Amino acid sequence: MIGVIRAEVLRAHSGANTLAVLLLAAFIPVIVLTSDDTLGRMTSLDADTAAALTFAPLAWSFVAAAFAGSFGVTREFYYVSAGRTVVHSGFRRVFVGKQIAAVLVGLALTVGVAAAWCVVAAIVLGVNGLTLAATADVVRVVLGALPGAVLGAVMGASIGWIVGNYYATAAIVLAGPIALELALLGTAPDVARFLPGLSLAALASPQNHPGLLEPGPAVAVAVAWTLLLVAGGWVVGRRRFA
């Protein structure tokens, strides 16, 4: 199993596609930060509130983790190598290995983005005459992004097994949370907050989306979605290679 996990992690950071994943991981919080008037309100906020709002986009790092997790699965379907991999190592070992590798890669991406975001936040706050401080809200966002990345990576890999197609899976894991779910949060918040992407975002308690679940209930909802998708991925994957 260790060999399978090592091979999957190696695949995750090899090839030109790695750069695309890294750029996506860096770009997601930028998209979220510039999607509303947060930057325009900086000068009217105190330093602690401004810092919390600046770090809130890190709650969406799970999107990049989910894409990286799905990519580890769908790339094999794209290059028609999934069958050979399963025959060589066995479905159970491949399934579990890809899930664990997805978690490791997702965590690495999130930690890296969080470290880089400290520089971004310091610049944004400094331009507005404010100083970056590691407040409780900032720490909560950063720490909450980590379990979001873990569950998001597992969800992404599971969706990859269910859908199989690279492009369709990418559309689901990327556009689903940022476009569809956020749109529903504005029109049907009582439903939207229980969707998988928004339950993951709620784990970091982002201050710019107060309509989300509290972190406690969000954990239960996110874990339930994760278990459901893992079960679906296992069943569909086994049938594909039966």
C-alpha positions, 0 to 999 in steps of 0.5 A, spaced: 500 500 500 505 504 501 508 503 494 501 505 491 500 511 495 508 513 493 506 512 486 500 516 486 503 522 490 509 522 485 503 522 479 500 528 483 506 533 482 509 530 476 508 533 469 506 540 466 499 539 469 502 540 476 503 548 474 496 548 472 494 545 479 498 550 483 496 556 479 488 554 481 490 553 488 493 560 488 487 563 484 481 560 488 482 565 494 483 571 489 477 570 485 473 569 492 477 576 495 475 580 489 468 577 488 465 582 493 466 589 495 471 587 501 477 590 498 473 597 497 471 597 505 478 596 508 479 603 509 472 603 514 474 597 518 479 596 524 485 592 523 482 585 526 476 585 522 480 587 515 485 581 517 479 576 518 475 578 511 482 578 507 483 571 510 476 568 509 477 566 502 482 561 504 476 557 506 475 555 499 482 552 498 478 545 498 476 547 491 483 546 489 484 540 493 478 537 490 480 538 483 487 535 485 484 529 488 479 528 482 485 529 477 489 523 480 483 519 478 480 522 471 487 523 468 488 515 468 481 515 465 483 520 460 489 516 458 486 509 458 491 507 463 486 506 469 484 498 467 492 497 467 493 500 474 487 496 477 489 490 474 497 491 477 495 493 484 488 491 485 482 495 485 482 496 493 489 498 493 488 503 488 482 506 490 485 507 497 491 509 495 488 515 490 484 517 496 490 518 501 494 521 496 489 526 494 489 528 502 496 529 502 496 533 496 490 537 498 493 538 505 500 540 501 496 545 497 492 548 502 498 549 507 502 552 501 497 557 499 496 559 506 503 561 507 503 565 501 497 568 503 500 571 509 504 575 504 498 577 500 494 579 506 500 583 509 500 587 502 493 588 501 492 591 509 498 595 508 496 599 502 490 600 506 494 603 512 493 597 516 497 591 519 496 584 519 495 580 526 494 573 527 487 574 530 483 568 533 479 569 527 485 569 522 487 563 526 480 559 525 480 560 518 487 557 517 486 552 521 479 550 518 481 550 511 485 544 513 479 539 514 476 542 508 482 540 504 482 533 507 474 532 506 474 536 499 480 532 496 476 525 498 470 528 495 474 530 489 477 523 488 470 520 489 467 524 484 472 522 479 471 515 480 463 516 479 464 520 473 470 518 470 470 523 465 476 528 466 472 534 463 465 533 466 469 532 473 473 538 473 466 542 471 463 539 477 468 540 482 470 547 480 464 550 478 459 547 482 461 550 489 464 557 486 458 558 481 452 554 482 452 553 490 454 560 491 448 562 487 443 558 490 446 561 497 443 568 495 436 565 492 435 559 497 440 559 503 436 554 507 438 549 502 444 551 499 448 551 506 447 544 506 450 542 499 457 539 499 461 545 497 458 550 502 459 545 508 466 545 507 467 552 506 463 553 513 468 549 516 473 555 516 467 560 518 468 565 513 466 572 515 464 574 508 459 569 508 454 569 514 449 565 511 453 558 512 452 553 517 456 554 524 462 550 524 459 544 528 453 542 524 458 543 518 462 538 520 457 533 520 454 535 513 461 535 510 462 528 513 456 525 511 457 528 504 464 525 504 462 518 506 456 518 501 461 520 495 466 515 497 461 509 497 458 512 490 465 512 488 467 505 490 461 502 488 461 505 481 469 504 480 468 496 482 463 495 477 467 499 472 473 494 473 469 488 475 
